[in-house]
Structure formats: structure tokens, C-alpha cells
Amino acid sequence: MKTRIKELRARYDLTQEDLAKKIGVRRETILFIEKGNYNPSLKLAHDIAKALQTTIDELFIFEDE
Amino acid sequence: MKGKKEIIVATVVVAMVLFTLFFYLTGTSEINFDQILLVSIVLVLVGLAMYVIWDKIRNVQKGLPGKDERTISISNKAGYYAFIAAIWSAVFAPLFFDVSSGYELKGGDVTAIVVLVSGFVFVVSYLYFYWKGK
């Protein structure tokens, strides 16, 4: 799974820490989601999408394995 | 606030373990290899616990939560592995000592082994998942 979190963070000039504070998670969680090392829950995915003013579909790119 | 309470409780527990170790070592006239090994394992566990506490404090000071869904998830996974390790060590520790040295472990020895092994497995697997990300 790939994400566009980094790209959208840059668009809104947000650091990982800023985004983490906005949605109430630790900075490392954002880092691992960006790197594709952690699959967030649906609620967290929704919160991130909301914070970045986008949708889950736009934010996460699923690839067939 | 909840995170801060957990940090205070964890810090008190670590301090109590260190005090217990200190009194144990000062009250022992002769220290043999087994005791050094036991104390070393406890010190490693305490050191790693202190790292986790320090990491939580760092996050809370920055205004971030001490724990979130990822840390809860890795705690659950590490707990699962520690539970499995506890069961296996309870079964195989007496068997291992009996076969290898003919020494029959007492109930207290088995309890100590189970606590140390499961604690060690918990901390190692927690840190592994923590650094790996999942």
C-alpha cells in the first residue's frame, strides 16, 4: 500500500509532528504509515484524510499483490 | 493526564525494582555467577523499561499522546508472545534443568524463570515491533 500523505502534508506545509498533533497520534505512527510499514485502522485513516482535506480513496493507493 | 499517571506509576515501579535489587545485592555476602546472570537480566529489563518510559515522557512533553493505536497494537502483540514464552518456559525449564543437570527446580525457581523469560520476550518483541513499525 502506498500513501500520498507526504505529498499532501507538503501541500499544507505540515510536518509529521503537526499532523500527528492534529489527529492525536505519535509522530512515529505517521512516519510508519508514510513508509507503508503500518496499516492504520479505518478510523485513523479517516482522521488523516479529514486533516488533509481529502478522502481515504485519494490518500491510500492499494496495489494488487 | 492519563498518560502522565501511567508514566508516574511506571517510574515508581522501576524505582522499586532498583531499590529491591540494591538491597538484595547489599544483603548478599557472596555473589556467584547465577546471581550475576539474574541481576543482569533484571537490569536489561529495567533499562529497556526506562527507555520506553523516557520515550513516552518525550511525546507527552511535545503535546503528543503517550500511546496511540500503533503502540497499543504492538503492546498486544508483544503480550501475546510473552504469554506463549511464559507457557513454554513453565513447561520446559524444569524439564531442561532435570535432564541437563539432574537438578530439580523448586516452585519459586520456576516462577522466577517464567517471569524473567516472559518479561524479556515482551520487551524484545515490543522493541522489535516498535522499530519495525508494526
N, CA and C atoms of all chains as a GROMACS GRO file, in nm:
protein
  597
    1MET      N    1   0.084  -0.119   0.000
    1MET     CA    2   0.000   0.000   0.000
    1MET      C    3   0.088   0.125   0.000
    2LYS      N    4   0.057   0.217  -0.091
    2LYS     CA    5   0.129   0.344  -0.094
    2LYS      C    6   0.037   0.454  -0.040
    3THR      N    7   0.098   0.560   0.007
    3THR     CA    8   0.015   0.671   0.053
    3THR      C    9   0.062   0.804  -0.008
    4ARG      N   10  -0.028   0.899  -0.008
    4ARG     CA   11   0.005   1.033  -0.058
    4ARG      C   12   0.014   1.132   0.058
    5ILE      N   13   0.035   1.079   0.178
    5ILE     CA   14   0.036   1.165   0.297
    5ILE      C   15   0.148   1.269   0.287
    6LYS      N   16   0.267   1.224   0.246
    6LYS     CA   17   0.383   1.314   0.239
    6LYS      C   18   0.354   1.430   0.143
    7GLU      N   19   0.300   1.392   0.028
    7GLU     CA   20   0.269   1.491  -0.076
    7GLU      C   21   0.166   1.595  -0.025
    8LEU      N   22   0.062   1.544   0.042
    8LEU     CA   23  -0.044   1.633   0.090
    8LEU      C   24   0.002   1.715   0.212
    9ARG      N   25   0.092   1.657   0.290
    9ARG     CA   26   0.149   1.732   0.402
    9ARG      C   27   0.225   1.853   0.349
   10ALA      N   28   0.301   1.827   0.243
   10ALA     CA   29   0.381   1.935   0.182
   10ALA      C   30   0.290   2.045   0.127
   11ARG      N   31   0.176   2.002   0.072
   11ARG     CA   32   0.082   2.098   0.016
   11ARG      C   33   0.029   2.194   0.123
   12TYR      N   34   0.003   2.139   0.241
   12TYR     CA   35  -0.050   2.222   0.351
   12TYR      C   36   0.060   2.268   0.447
   13ASP      N   37   0.186   2.245   0.407
   13ASP     CA   38   0.302   2.287   0.487
   13ASP      C   39   0.294   2.234   0.630
   14LEU      N   40   0.268   2.105   0.639
   14LEU     CA   41   0.258   2.041   0.771
   14LEU      C   42   0.376   1.945   0.791
   15THR      N   43   0.433   1.948   0.909
   15THR     CA   44   0.536   1.848   0.940
   15THR      C   45   0.465   1.723   0.992
   16GLN      N   46   0.542   1.614   1.005
   16GLN     CA   47   0.483   1.491   1.061
   16GLN      C   48   0.428   1.517   1.201
   17GLU      N   49   0.502   1.598   1.277
   17GLU     CA   50   0.461   1.628   1.415
   17GLU      C   51   0.331   1.710   1.416
   18ASP      N   52   0.320   1.806   1.324
   18ASP     CA   53   0.198   1.888   1.316
   18ASP      C   54   0.076   1.798   1.288
   19LEU      N   55   0.094   1.709   1.190
   19LEU     CA   56  -0.016   1.620   1.153
   19LEU      C   57  -0.051   1.526   1.269
   20ALA      N   58   0.055   1.476   1.336
   20ALA     CA   59   0.034   1.386   1.450
   20ALA      C   60  -0.046   1.456   1.560
   21LYS      N   61  -0.012   1.583   1.587
   21LYS     CA   62  -0.084   1.659   1.690
   21LYS      C   63  -0.230   1.680   1.650
   22LYS      N   64  -0.251   1.706   1.520
   22LYS     CA   65  -0.386   1.730   1.471
   22LYS      C   66  -0.478   1.612   1.493
   23ILE      N   67  -0.423   1.491   1.471
   23ILE     CA   68  -0.508   1.373   1.479
   23ILE      C   69  -0.488   1.292   1.608
   24GLY      N   70  -0.396   1.338   1.693
   24GLY     CA   71  -0.378   1.274   1.824
   24GLY      C   72  -0.309   1.140   1.821
   25VAL      N   73  -0.204   1.129   1.739
   25VAL     CA   74  -0.121   1.008   1.742
   25VAL      C   75   0.024   1.050   1.757
   26ARG      N   76   0.112   0.950   1.773
   26ARG     CA   77   0.254   0.980   1.787
   26ARG      C   78   0.315   1.005   1.649
   27ARG      N   79   0.423   1.082   1.648
   27ARG     CA   80   0.486   1.118   1.521
   27ARG      C   81   0.533   0.993   1.445
   28GLU      N   82   0.586   0.895   1.520
   28GLU     CA   83   0.638   0.773   1.455
   28GLU      C   84   0.527   0.699   1.379
   29THR      N   85   0.404   0.711   1.428
   29THR     CA   86   0.292   0.643   1.361
   29THR      C   87   0.272   0.702   1.221
   30ILE      N   88   0.281   0.835   1.211
   30ILE     CA   89   0.269   0.899   1.080
   30ILE      C   90   0.384   0.855   0.990
   31LEU      N   91   0.504   0.851   1.048
   31LEU     CA   92   0.624   0.809   0.973
   31LEU      C   93   0.606   0.669   0.914
   32PHE      N   94   0.562   0.574   1.000
   32PHE     CA   95   0.548   0.436   0.954
   32PHE      C   96   0.434   0.420   0.853
   33ILE      N   97   0.328   0.501   0.867
   33ILE     CA   98   0.219   0.494   0.768
   33ILE      C   99   0.270   0.546   0.634
   34GLU      N  100   0.346   0.655   0.639
   34GLU     CA  101   0.402   0.712   0.514
   34GLU      C  102   0.494   0.613   0.444
   35LYS      N  103   0.573   0.540   0.525
   35LYS     CA  104   0.667   0.444   0.467
   35LYS      C  105   0.600   0.314   0.424
   36GLY      N  106   0.471   0.300   0.460
   36GLY     CA  107   0.398   0.178   0.424
   36GLY      C  108   0.427   0.063   0.518
   37ASN      N  109   0.488   0.093   0.634
   37ASN     CA  110   0.522  -0.013   0.731
   37ASN      C  111   0.410  -0.041   0.829
   38TYR      N  112   0.311   0.048   0.834
   38TYR     CA  113   0.200   0.026   0.927
   38TYR      C  114   0.068   0.057   0.857
   39ASN      N  115  -0.025  -0.036   0.868
   39ASN     CA  116  -0.158  -0.015   0.811
   39ASN      C  117  -0.249   0.044   0.919
   40PRO      N  118  -0.294   0.168   0.902
   40PRO     CA  119  -0.377   0.229   1.006
   40PRO      C  120  -0.517   0.168   1.009
   41SER      N  121  -0.585   0.188   1.122
   41SER     CA  122  -0.725   0.145   1.132
   41SER      C  123  -0.809   0.236   1.041
   42LEU      N  124  -0.931   0.194   1.016
   42LEU     CA  125  -1.019   0.273   0.930
   42LEU      C  126  -1.044   0.412   0.991
   43LYS      N  127  -1.056   0.414   1.125
   43LYS     CA  128  -1.081   0.542   1.194
   43LYS      C  129  -0.961   0.636   1.177
   44LEU      N  130  -0.842   0.581   1.194
   44LEU     CA  131  -0.722   0.666   1.182
   44LEU      C  132  -0.706   0.713   1.037
   45ALA      N  133  -0.731   0.623   0.942
   45ALA     CA  134  -0.724   0.660   0.800
   45ALA      C  135  -0.822   0.775   0.772
   46HIS      N  136  -0.941   0.763   0.829
   46HIS     CA  137  -1.044   0.867   0.813
   46HIS      C  138  -0.996   0.999   0.874
   47ASP      N  139  -0.937   0.992   0.994
   47ASP     CA  140  -0.890   1.113   1.062
   47ASP      C  141  -0.778   1.182   0.981
   48ILE      N  142  -0.688   1.101   0.926
   48ILE     CA  143  -0.578   1.158   0.847
   48ILE      C  144  -0.635   1.225   0.721
   49ALA      N  145  -0.727   1.152   0.654
   49ALA     CA  146  -0.788   1.208   0.532
   49ALA      C  147  -0.859   1.339   0.562
   50LYS      N  148  -0.929   1.342   0.675
   50LYS     CA  149  -1.002   1.464   0.714
   50LYS      C  150  -0.905   1.578   0.743
   51ALA      N  151  -0.796   1.547   0.813
   51ALA     CA  152  -0.696   1.651   0.846
   51ALA      C  153  -0.630   1.706   0.720
   52LEU      N  154  -0.616   1.621   0.619
   52LEU     CA  155  -0.552   1.665   0.494
   52LEU      C  156  -0.655   1.704   0.388
   53GLN      N  157  -0.778   1.719   0.429
   53GLN     CA  158  -0.889   1.763   0.345
   53GLN      C  159  -0.900   1.682   0.215
   54THR      N  160  -0.898   1.552   0.233
   54THR     CA  161  -0.912   1.462   0.118
   54THR      C  162  -0.994   1.339   0.161
   55THR      N  163  -0.998   1.240   0.075
   55THR     CA  164  -1.072   1.118   0.110
   55THR      C  165  -0.974   1.002   0.126
   56ILE      N  166  -1.022   0.896   0.187
   56ILE     CA  167  -0.936   0.779   0.208
   56ILE      C  168  -0.890   0.723   0.072
   57ASP      N  169  -0.982   0.721  -0.024
   57ASP     CA  170  -0.950   0.671  -0.158
   57ASP      C  171  -0.836   0.748  -0.223
   58GLU      N  172  -0.837   0.879  -0.199
   58GLU     CA  173  -0.733   0.965  -0.257
   58GLU      C  174  -0.600   0.949  -0.184
   59LEU      N  175  -0.611   0.919  -0.057
   59LEU     CA  176  -0.493   0.918   0.030
   59LEU      C  177  -0.413   0.788   0.020
   60PHE      N  178  -0.484   0.677   0.011
   60PHE     CA  179  -0.417   0.546   0.010
   60PHE      C  180  -0.434   0.480  -0.126
   61ILE      N  181  -0.322   0.430  -0.177
   61ILE     CA  182  -0.325   0.364  -0.308
   61ILE      C  183  -0.298   0.215  -0.285
   62PHE      N  184  -0.400   0.137  -0.309
   62PHE     CA  185  -0.386  -0.008  -0.289
   62PHE      C  186  -0.338  -0.074  -0.418
   63GLU      N  187  -0.240  -0.164  -0.401
   63GLU     CA  188  -0.186  -0.235  -0.517
   63GLU      C  189  -0.214  -0.383  -0.503
   64ASP      N  190  -0.251  -0.447  -0.614
   64ASP     CA  191  -0.273  -0.591  -0.610
   64ASP      C  192  -0.141  -0.662  -0.592
   65GLU      N  193  -0.138  -0.759  -0.497
   65GLU     CA  194  -0.012  -0.831  -0.472
   65GLU      C  195  -0.003  -0.955  -0.559
   66MET      N  196  -0.351   1.350   3.071
   66MET     CA  197  -0.342   1.326   3.215
   66MET      C  198  -0.327   1.177   3.245
   67LYS      N  199  -0.403   1.096   3.166
   67LYS     CA  200  -0.397   0.952   3.185
   67LYS      C  201  -0.256   0.901   3.154
   68GLY      N  202  -0.196   0.956   3.048
   68GLY     CA  203  -0.060   0.919   3.009
   68GLY      C  204   0.039   0.954   3.117
   69LYS      N  205   0.020   1.069   3.180
   69LYS     CA  206   0.111   1.113   3.286
   69LYS      C  207   0.103   1.020   3.407
   70LYS      N  208  -0.020   0.977   3.439
   70LYS     CA  209  -0.038   0.885   3.553
   70LYS      C  210   0.037   0.754   3.527
   71GLU      N  211   0.024   0.704   3.403
   71GLU     CA  212   0.092   0.579   3.367
   71GLU      C  213   0.243   0.594   3.380
   72ILE      N  214   0.294   0.710   3.336
   72ILE     CA  215   0.437   0.735   3.342
   72ILE      C  216   0.484   0.737   3.488
   73ILE      N  217   0.405   0.801   3.575
   73ILE     CA  218   0.443   0.809   3.717
   73ILE      C  219   0.443   0.669   3.779
   74VAL      N  220   0.338   0.591   3.750
   74VAL     CA  221   0.330   0.455   3.805
   74VAL      C  222   0.448   0.371   3.757
   75ALA      N  223   0.478   0.379   3.625
   75ALA     CA  224   0.588   0.301   3.569
   75ALA      C  225   0.721   0.342   3.631
   76THR      N  226   0.740   0.473   3.653
   76THR     CA  227   0.864   0.522   3.713
   76THR      C  228   0.878   0.471   3.856
   77VAL      N  229   0.767   0.469   3.930
   77VAL     CA  230   0.770   0.419   4.069
   77VAL      C  231   0.805   0.270   4.070
   78VAL      N  232   0.747   0.195   3.975
   78VAL     CA  233   0.775   0.050   3.969
   78VAL      C  234   0.923   0.026   3.939
   79VAL      N  235   0.977   0.102   3.842
   79VAL     CA  236   1.120   0.088   3.807
   79VAL      C  237   1.206   0.121   3.929
   80ALA      N  238   1.172   0.229   4.002
   80ALA     CA  239   1.249   0.269   4.120
   80ALA      C  240   1.243   0.159   4.226
   81MET      N  241   1.125   0.098   4.244
   81MET     CA  242   1.109  -0.008   4.344
   81MET      C  243   1.194  -0.130   4.308
   82VAL      N  244   1.195  -0.164   4.178
   82VAL     CA  245   1.276  -0.279   4.133
   82VAL      C  246   1.424  -0.252   4.161
   83LEU      N  247   1.468  -0.128   4.130
   83LEU     CA  248   1.608  -0.092   4.151
   83LEU      C  249   1.643  -0.095   4.301
   84PHE      N  250   1.552  -0.046   4.386
   84PHE     CA  251   1.575  -0.050   4.531
   84PHE      C  252   1.585  -0.194   4.580
   85THR      N  253   1.493  -0.279   4.529
   85THR     CA  254   1.494  -0.420   4.569
   85THR      C  255   1.626  -0.486   4.531
   86LEU      N  256   1.670  -0.457   4.408
   86LEU     CA  257   1.798  -0.512   4.361
   86LEU      C  258   1.912  -0.465   4.450
   87PHE      N  259   1.909  -0.336   4.484
   87PHE     CA  260   2.015  -0.277   4.567
   87PHE      C  261   2.022  -0.347   4.702
   88PHE      N  262   1.904  -0.364   4.767
   88PHE     CA  263   1.902  -0.428   4.898
   88PHE      C  264   1.939  -0.576   4.888
   89TYR      N  265   1.899  -0.639   4.778
   89TYR     CA  266   1.934  -0.780   4.757
   89TYR      C  267   2.086  -0.797   4.747
   90LEU      N  268   2.149  -0.708   4.668
   90LEU     CA  269   2.293  -0.717   4.646
   90LEU      C  270   2.373  -0.679   4.771
   91THR      N  271   2.326  -0.578   4.844
   91THR     CA  272   2.399  -0.539   4.964
   91THR      C  273   2.382  -0.642   5.076
   92GLY      N  274   2.271  -0.716   5.072
   92GLY     CA  275   2.246  -0.816   5.176
   92GLY      C  276   2.309  -0.951   5.146
   93THR      N  277   2.365  -0.966   5.024
   93THR     CA  278   2.427  -1.093   4.986
   93THR      C  279   2.576  -1.088   5.016
   94SER      N  280   2.622  -1.187   5.093
   94SER     CA  281   2.765  -1.186   5.129
   94SER      C  282   2.852  -1.232   5.012
   95GLU      N  283   2.802  -1.329   4.936
   95GLU     CA  284   2.882  -1.383   4.826
   95GLU      C  285   2.797  -1.381   4.698
   96ILE      N  286   2.856  -1.328   4.591
   96ILE     CA  287   2.780  -1.320   4.466
   96ILE      C  288   2.839  -1.423   4.368
   97ASN      N  289   2.755  -1.517   4.324
   97ASN     CA  290   2.804  -1.618   4.228
   97ASN      C  291   2.752  -1.587   4.087
   98PHE      N  292   2.792  -1.671   3.994
   98PHE     CA  293   2.759  -1.648   3.852
   98PHE      C  294   2.608  -1.642   3.828
   99ASP      N  295   2.532  -1.732   3.891
   99ASP     CA  296   2.386  -1.735   3.873
   99ASP      C  297   2.322  -1.602   3.912
  100GLN      N  298   2.372  -1.548   4.026
  100GLN     CA  299   2.316  -1.421   4.073
  100GLN      C  300   2.351  -1.306   3.978
  101ILE      N  301   2.474  -1.309   3.926
  101ILE     CA  302   2.516  -1.204   3.832
  101ILE      C  303   2.428  -1.211   3.706
  102LEU      N  304   2.402  -1.335   3.660
  102LEU     CA  305   2.318  -1.354   3.541
  102LEU      C  306   2.176  -1.302   3.566
  103LEU      N  307   2.123  -1.338   3.682
  103LEU     CA  308   1.987  -1.296   3.719
  103LEU      C  309   1.977  -1.144   3.726
  104VAL      N  310   2.074  -1.084   3.794
  104VAL     CA  311   2.074  -0.938   3.811
  104VAL      C  312   2.092  -0.870   3.675
  105SER      N  313   2.176  -0.929   3.589
  105SER     CA  314   2.199  -0.870   3.456
  105SER      C  315   2.069  -0.867   3.375
  106ILE      N  316   1.997  -0.979   3.378
  106ILE     CA  317   1.870  -0.985   3.303
  106ILE      C  318   1.772  -0.880   3.356
  107VAL      N  319   1.764  -0.872   3.490
  107VAL     CA  320   1.673  -0.773   3.551
  107VAL      C  321   1.715  -0.632   3.511
  108LEU      N  322   1.847  -0.606   3.512
  108LEU     CA  323   1.895  -0.472   3.476
  108LEU      C  324   1.865  -0.440   3.330
  109VAL      N  325   1.878  -0.540   3.242
  109VAL     CA  326   1.845  -0.519   3.099
  109VAL      C  327   1.697  -0.484   3.086
  110LEU      N  328   1.612  -0.559   3.157
  110LEU     CA  329   1.467  -0.533   3.154
  110LEU      C  330   1.435  -0.393   3.206
  111VAL      N  331   1.499  -0.357   3.318
  111VAL     CA  332   1.475  -0.225   3.377
  111VAL      C  333   1.522  -0.116   3.281
  112GLY      N  334   1.639  -0.137   3.220
  112GLY     CA  335   1.694  -0.040   3.125
  112GLY      C  336   1.600  -0.018   3.007
  113LEU      N  337   1.548  -0.128   2.953
  113LEU     CA  338   1.456  -0.116   2.840
  113LEU      C  339   1.322  -0.053   2.882
  114ALA      N  340   1.278  -0.085   3.002
  114ALA     CA  341   1.154  -0.022   3.053
  114ALA      C  342   1.175   0.128   3.068
  115MET      N  343   1.294   0.168   3.114
  115MET     CA  344   1.324   0.309   3.130
  115MET      C  345   1.326   0.381   2.995
  116TYR      N  346   1.374   0.310   2.893
  116TYR     CA  347   1.374   0.368   2.758
  116TYR      C  348   1.230   0.396   2.712
  117VAL      N  349   1.142   0.297   2.735
  117VAL     CA  350   1.002   0.312   2.694
  117VAL      C  351   0.937   0.429   2.770
  118ILE      N  352   0.967   0.439   2.901
  118ILE     CA  353   0.912   0.549   2.982
  118ILE      C  354   0.963   0.683   2.929
  119TRP      N  355   1.094   0.689   2.904
  119TRP     CA  356   1.155   0.813   2.853
  119TRP      C  357   1.091   0.854   2.721
  120ASP      N  358   1.064   0.755   2.635
  120ASP     CA  359   1.002   0.782   2.506
  120ASP      C  360   0.861   0.839   2.523
  121LYS      N  361   0.788   0.784   2.621
  121LYS     CA  362   0.652   0.835   2.648
  121LYS      C  363   0.658   0.978   2.701
  122ILE      N  364   0.752   1.003   2.792
  122ILE     CA  365   0.766   1.137   2.850
  122ILE      C  366   0.797   1.238   2.739
  123ARG      N  367   0.887   1.201   2.649
  123ARG     CA  368   0.927   1.289   2.537
  123ARG      C  369   0.804   1.327   2.454
  124ASN      N  370   0.719   1.227   2.426
  124ASN     CA  371   0.599   1.253   2.346
  124ASN      C  372   0.498   1.341   2.419
  125VAL      N  373   0.478   1.312   2.548
  125VAL     CA  374   0.382   1.389   2.627
  125VAL      C  375   0.428   1.535   2.638
  126GLN      N  376   0.559   1.555   2.656
  126GLN     CA  377   0.613   1.692   2.665
  126GLN      C  378   0.590   1.771   2.536
  127LYS      N  379   0.590   1.700   2.422
  127LYS     CA  380   0.568   1.766   2.292
  127LYS      C  381   0.419   1.789   2.264
  128GLY      N  382   0.335   1.743   2.355
  128GLY     CA  383   0.191   1.758   2.334
  128GLY      C  384   0.131   1.644   2.254
  129LEU      N  385   0.209   1.538   2.236
  129LEU     CA  386   0.160   1.419   2.163
  129LEU      C  387   0.118   1.313   2.265
  130PRO      N  388   0.033   1.219   2.226
  130PRO     CA  389  -0.011   1.117   2.323
  130PRO      C  390   0.102   1.021   2.361
  131GLY      N  391   0.097   0.970   2.484
  131GLY     CA  392   0.197   0.873   2.527
  131GLY      C  393   0.181   0.740   2.455
  132LYS      N  394   0.056   0.711   2.417
  132LYS     CA  395   0.032   0.589   2.341
  132LYS      C  396  -0.079   0.617   2.239
  133ASP      N  397  -0.075   0.540   2.131
  133ASP     CA  398  -0.180   0.553   2.029
  133ASP      C  399  -0.213   0.413   1.978
  134GLU      N  400  -0.292   0.405   1.871
  134GLU     CA  401  -0.338   0.271   1.827
  134GLU      C  402  -0.223   0.180   1.787
  135ARG      N  403  -0.113   0.238   1.732
  135ARG     CA  404   0.001   0.154   1.692
  135ARG      C  405   0.072   0.097   1.815
  136THR      N  406   0.096   0.181   1.917
  136THR     CA  407   0.167   0.132   2.036
  136THR      C  408   0.080   0.032   2.115
  137ILE      N  409  -0.052   0.056   2.113
  137ILE     CA  410  -0.143  -0.039   2.180
  137ILE      C  411  -0.138  -0.174   2.106
  138SER      N  412  -0.138  -0.166   1.972
  138SER     CA  413  -0.134  -0.287   1.890
  138SER      C  414  -0.004  -0.364   1.914
  139ILE      N  415   0.111  -0.292   1.919
  139ILE     CA  416   0.237  -0.366   1.940
  139ILE      C  417   0.248  -0.418   2.083
  140SER      N  418   0.186  -0.348   2.179
  140SER     CA  419   0.184  -0.398   2.317
  140SER      C  420   0.106  -0.530   2.322
  141ASN      N  421  -0.007  -0.533   2.250
  141ASN     CA  422  -0.088  -0.656   2.248
  141ASN      C  423  -0.012  -0.771   2.184
  142LYS      N  424   0.058  -0.742   2.072
  142LYS     CA  425   0.135  -0.847   2.006
  142LYS      C  426   0.247  -0.897   2.097
  143ALA      N  427   0.319  -0.802   2.159
  143ALA     CA  428   0.430  -0.839   2.248
  143ALA      C  429   0.377  -0.919   2.367
  144GLY      N  430   0.259  -0.880   2.417
  144GLY     CA  431   0.196  -0.952   2.527
  144GLY      C  432   0.163  -1.096   2.489
  145TYR      N  433   0.119  -1.112   2.365
  145TYR     CA  434   0.086  -1.246   2.315
  145TYR      C  435   0.211  -1.334   2.313
  146TYR      N  436   0.322  -1.278   2.259
  146TYR     CA  437   0.447  -1.355   2.254
  146TYR      C  438   0.499  -1.386   2.394
  147ALA      N  439   0.484  -1.288   2.486
  147ALA     CA  440   0.529  -1.309   2.624
  147ALA      C  441   0.447  -1.420   2.691
  148PHE      N  442   0.319  -1.424   2.660
  148PHE     CA  443   0.231  -1.528   2.716
  148PHE      C  444   0.273  -1.666   2.668
  149ILE      N  445   0.299  -1.676   2.537
  149ILE     CA  446   0.346  -1.804   2.481
  149ILE      C  447   0.478  -1.844   2.545
  150ALA      N  448   0.570  -1.746   2.559
  150ALA     CA  449   0.701  -1.774   2.620
  150ALA      C  450   0.684  -1.820   2.765
  151ALA      N  451   0.588  -1.760   2.836
  151ALA     CA  452   0.565  -1.797   2.977
  151ALA      C  453   0.520  -1.943   2.986
  152ILE      N  454   0.429  -1.982   2.896
  152ILE     CA  455   0.379  -2.120   2.898
  152ILE      C  456   0.491  -2.219   2.868
  153TRP      N  457   0.565  -2.189   2.760
  153TRP     CA  458   0.673  -2.281   2.720
  153TRP      C  459   0.783  -2.288   2.826
  154SER      N  460   0.818  -2.173   2.887
  154SER     CA  461   0.924  -2.176   2.987
  154SER      C  462   0.878  -2.249   3.113
  155ALA      N  463   0.750  -2.238   3.147
  155ALA     CA  464   0.697  -2.309   3.265
  155ALA      C  465   0.703  -2.461   3.243
  156VAL      N  466   0.684  -2.502   3.118
  156VAL     CA  467   0.685  -2.645   3.086
  156VAL      C  468   0.829  -2.696   3.073
  157PHE      N  469   0.911  -2.621   2.999
  157PHE     CA  470   1.042  -2.674   2.962
  157PHE      C  471   1.156  -2.641   3.059
  158ALA      N  472   1.142  -2.535   3.140
  158ALA     CA  473   1.251  -2.501   3.232
  158ALA      C  474   1.278  -2.616   3.331
  159PRO      N  475   1.174  -2.670   3.400
  159PRO     CA  476   1.202  -2.782   3.492
  159PRO      C  477   1.257  -2.904   3.420
  160LEU      N  478   1.202  -2.928   3.300
  160LEU     CA  479   1.246  -3.043   3.220
  160LEU      C  480   1.392  -3.027   3.179
  161PHE      N  481   1.427  -2.906   3.134
  161PHE     CA  482   1.563  -2.878   3.088
  161PHE      C  483   1.664  -2.896   3.201
  162PHE      N  484   1.633  -2.839   3.319
  162PHE     CA  485   1.727  -2.850   3.432
  162PHE      C  486   1.738  -2.993   3.480
  163ASP      N  487   1.626  -3.066   3.475
  163ASP     CA  488   1.626  -3.205   3.520
  163ASP      C  489   1.712  -3.291   3.429
  164VAL      N  490   1.695  -3.274   3.297
  164VAL     CA  491   1.769  -3.357   3.201
  164VAL      C  492   1.916  -3.316   3.194
  165SER      N  493   1.943  -3.183   3.191
  165SER     CA  494   2.080  -3.136   3.170
  165SER      C  495   2.168  -3.152   3.295
  166SER      N  496   2.112  -3.123   3.414
  166SER     CA  497   2.199  -3.127   3.533
  166SER      C  498   2.143  -3.213   3.647
  167GLY      N  499   2.026  -3.270   3.625
  167GLY     CA  500   1.966  -3.353   3.730
  167GLY      C  501   1.913  -3.272   3.847
  168TYR      N  502   1.911  -3.141   3.831
  168TYR     CA  503   1.865  -3.053   3.941
  168TYR      C  504   1.715  -3.029   3.929
  169GLU      N  505   1.646  -3.057   4.038
  169GLU     CA  506   1.501  -3.038   4.037
  169GLU      C  507   1.468  -2.897   4.083
  170LEU      N  508   1.411  -2.818   3.992
  170LEU     CA  509   1.379  -2.678   4.024
  170LEU      C  510   1.266  -2.670   4.126
  171LYS      N  511   1.280  -2.573   4.218
  171LYS     CA  512   1.172  -2.551   4.315
  171LYS      C  513   1.065  -2.463   4.249
  172GLY      N  514   0.949  -2.458   4.312
  172GLY     CA  515   0.838  -2.376   4.257
  172GLY      C  516   0.878  -2.231   4.237
  173GLY      N  517   0.952  -2.177   4.336
  173GLY     CA  518   0.996  -2.038   4.329
  173GLY      C  519   1.091  -2.013   4.214
  174ASP      N  520   1.179  -2.113   4.188
  174ASP     CA  521   1.274  -2.100   4.076
  174ASP      C  522   1.199  -2.093   3.943
  175VAL      N  523   1.100  -2.183   3.929
  175VAL     CA  524   1.022  -2.187   3.804
  175VAL      C  525   0.948  -2.053   3.785
  176THR      N  526   0.891  -2.002   3.894
  176THR     CA  527   0.820  -1.873   3.885
  176THR      C  528   0.916  -1.764   3.840
  177ALA      N  529   1.036  -1.762   3.900
  177ALA     CA  530   1.135  -1.660   3.863
  177ALA      C  531   1.173  -1.672   3.715
  178ILE      N  532   1.192  -1.796   3.668
  178ILE     CA  533   1.229  -1.817   3.527
  178ILE      C  534   1.116  -1.770   3.435
  179VAL      N  535   0.993  -1.805   3.471
  179VAL     CA  536   0.877  -1.767   3.389
  179VAL      C  537   0.866  -1.614   3.380
  180VAL      N  538   0.883  -1.547   3.495
  180VAL     CA  539   0.874  -1.400   3.497
  180VAL      C  540   0.985  -1.338   3.412
  181LEU      N  541   1.107  -1.390   3.430
  181LEU     CA  542   1.220  -1.332   3.356
  181LEU      C  543   1.209  -1.357   3.206
  182VAL      N  544   1.176  -1.482   3.169
  182VAL     CA  545   1.167  -1.516   3.027
  182VAL      C  546   1.054  -1.438   2.960
  183SER      N  547   0.936  -1.437   3.023
  183SER     CA  548   0.824  -1.366   2.959
  183SER      C  549   0.849  -1.216   2.955
  184GLY      N  550   0.910  -1.162   3.061
  184GLY     CA  551   0.944  -1.019   3.061
  184GLY      C  552   1.042  -0.986   2.952
  185PHE      N  553   1.144  -1.070   2.938
  185PHE     CA  554   1.246  -1.049   2.835
  185PHE      C  555   1.184  -1.056   2.695
  186VAL      N  556   1.102  -1.159   2.672
  186VAL     CA  557   1.036  -1.175   2.542
  186VAL      C  558   0.945  -1.056   2.512
  187PHE      N  559   0.872  -1.009   2.616
  187PHE     CA  560   0.783  -0.894   2.596
  187PHE      C  561   0.863  -0.772   2.551
  188VAL      N  562   0.970  -0.743   2.623
  188VAL     CA  563   1.047  -0.621   2.594
  188VAL      C  564   1.113  -0.631   2.456
  189VAL      N  565   1.173  -0.746   2.427
  189VAL     CA  566   1.242  -0.762   2.298
  189VAL      C  567   1.143  -0.752   2.183
  190SER      N  568   1.028  -0.823   2.193
  190SER     CA  569   0.931  -0.818   2.084
  190SER      C  570   0.866  -0.680   2.073
  191TYR      N  571   0.846  -0.612   2.187
  191TYR     CA  572   0.790  -0.476   2.184
  191TYR      C  573   0.884  -0.383   2.107
  192LEU      N  574   1.013  -0.391   2.141
  192LEU     CA  575   1.109  -0.302   2.073
  192LEU      C  576   1.123  -0.338   1.926
  193TYR      N  577   1.118  -0.467   1.896
  193TYR     CA  578   1.127  -0.511   1.755
  193TYR      C  579   1.011  -0.451   1.675
  194PHE      N  580   0.889  -0.468   1.724
  194PHE     CA  581   0.772  -0.413   1.653
  194PHE      C  582   0.774  -0.261   1.652
  195TYR      N  583   0.825  -0.204   1.761
  195TYR     CA  584   0.830  -0.057   1.773
  195TYR      C  585   0.918   0.003   1.664
  196TRP      N  586   1.035  -0.060   1.643
  196TRP     CA  587   1.128  -0.007   1.543
  196TRP      C  588   1.091  -0.048   1.401
  197LYS      N  589   1.026  -0.163   1.390
  197LYS     CA  590   0.987  -0.210   1.257
  197LYS      C  591   0.864  -0.134   1.208
  198GLY      N  592   0.779  -0.092   1.298
  198GLY     CA  593   0.664  -0.012   1.260
  198GLY      C  594   0.532  -0.083   1.276
  199LYS      N  595   0.532  -0.217   1.286
  199LYS     CA  596   0.403  -0.287   1.300
  199LYS      C  597   0.416  -0.405   1.394
   0.00000   0.00000   0.00000
